[in-house]
Amino acid sequence: METPREIVIHQSANRPHLLLGGDRELVLFAALLSAMLIFALVTWWGVVAGISLWIAAVAVLSRMGRSDPMMRQVYLRHVQYRPFYPAKGSIGRETASIPRRWR
């Protein structure tokens, strides 16, 4: 065996889960919100507002999906990071004092 072993991965196993060009969960959540708006306000302007919300949400989410299909996951991970990680010499040591302007 001179060449390394190759394993073929099907393309559908490597693609992000998109619905109507946008992130699947966000598109379904937008559909749920607009349906709730339509059925909660059973007036003609409630229907117009729900349909316009649906069209705007799908347009924004499909543009976001075209730009970067993993944008939602990247944003959620970015929010979890702290603005400052204090330096430590080892695990059991105390952290250095944090300057007041960094808090």
MIKOL-742032 format. One record per residue (C-alpha): x, y, z; residue in three letters. Coordinates in steps of 0.05 Angstrom, whole numbers, always signed. Layout:
<nodes>
<node <X,Y,Z>,ALA>
...
</nodes>
This chain:
<nodes>
<node <+0,+0,+0>,MET>
<node <+37,+61,-25>,GLU>
<node <-22,+109,-27>,THR>
<node <-65,+126,+33>,PRO>
<node <-134,+96,+37>,ARG>
<node <-189,+140,+8>,GLU>
<node <-260,+143,+33>,ILE>
<node <-313,+175,-11>,VAL>
<node <-360,+221,+27>,ILE>
<node <-425,+235,-8>,HIS>
<node <-438,+309,-22>,GLN>
<node <-505,+309,+14>,SER>
<node <-472,+287,+79>,ALA>
<node <-428,+349,+78>,ASN>
<node <-478,+404,+60>,ARG>
<node <-512,+449,+111>,PRO>
<node <-586,+439,+124>,HIS>
<node <-621,+495,+85>,LEU>
<node <-695,+507,+72>,LEU>
<node <-715,+558,+19>,LEU>
<node <-642,+579,+17>,GLY>
<node <-638,+597,+91>,GLY>
<node <-622,+562,+156>,ASP>
<node <-675,+509,+167>,ARG>
<node <-691,+525,+240>,GLU>
<node <-695,+600,+229>,LEU>
<node <-740,+593,+168>,VAL>
<node <-787,+547,+206>,LEU>
<node <-787,+594,+265>,PHE>
<node <-805,+652,+219>,ALA>
<node <-861,+611,+189>,ALA>
<node <-887,+595,+259>,LEU>
<node <-885,+669,+279>,LEU>
<node <-922,+692,+217>,SER>
<node <-974,+637,+223>,ALA>
<node <-985,+657,+296>,MET>
<node <-994,+729,+274>,LEU>
<node <-1043,+710,+220>,ILE>
<node <-1086,+665,+264>,PHE>
<node <-1082,+709,+326>,ALA>
<node <-1105,+772,+289>,LEU>
<node <-1160,+746,+245>,VAL>
<node <-1165,+810,+206>,THR>
<node <-1144,+827,+135>,TRP>
<node <-1086,+871,+160>,TRP>
<node <-1063,+814,+205>,GLY>
<node <-1059,+769,+144>,VAL>
<node <-1022,+822,+105>,VAL>
<node <-973,+833,+163>,ALA>
<node <-961,+758,+171>,GLY>
<node <-949,+747,+97>,ILE>
<node <-903,+807,+92>,SER>
<node <-864,+783,+154>,LEU>
<node <-857,+714,+121>,TRP>
<node <-832,+743,+55>,ILE>
<node <-783,+790,+89>,ALA>
<node <-757,+736,+135>,ALA>
<node <-746,+687,+78>,VAL>
<node <-711,+741,+37>,ALA>
<node <-664,+759,+94>,VAL>
<node <-650,+687,+113>,LEU>
<node <-637,+664,+42>,SER>
<node <-588,+722,+32>,ARG>
<node <-555,+702,+98>,MET>
<node <-552,+629,+74>,GLY>
<node <-520,+650,+9>,ARG>
<node <-468,+691,+45>,SER>
<node <-450,+639,+97>,ASP>
<node <-493,+577,+111>,PRO>
<node <-462,+569,+181>,MET>
<node <-472,+642,+202>,MET>
<node <-521,+625,+258>,ARG>
<node <-475,+575,+290>,GLN>
<node <-415,+622,+284>,VAL>
<node <-455,+678,+317>,TYR>
<node <-479,+635,+374>,LEU>
<node <-408,+612,+388>,ARG>
<node <-382,+684,+384>,HIS>
<node <-433,+706,+437>,VAL>
<node <-408,+653,+486>,GLN>
<node <-336,+680,+487>,TYR>
<node <-317,+727,+542>,ARG>
<node <-286,+795,+527>,PRO>
<node <-226,+781,+571>,PHE>
<node <-192,+717,+595>,TYR>
<node <-145,+731,+654>,PRO>
<node <-76,+699,+651>,ALA>
<node <-60,+641,+698>,LYS>
<node <+6,+607,+712>,GLY>
<node <-28,+540,+725>,SER>
<node <-96,+511,+739>,ILE>
<node <-94,+519,+814>,GLY>
<node <-67,+590,+816>,ARG>
<node <-106,+653,+827>,GLU>
<node <-118,+699,+769>,THR>
<node <-85,+766,+761>,ALA>
<node <-127,+826,+778>,SER>
<node <-170,+852,+722>,ILE>
<node <-165,+927,+707>,PRO>
<node <-229,+964,+723>,ARG>
<node <-237,+991,+652>,ARG>
<node <-239,+920,+624>,TRP>
<node <-300,+899,+664>,ARG>
</nodes>
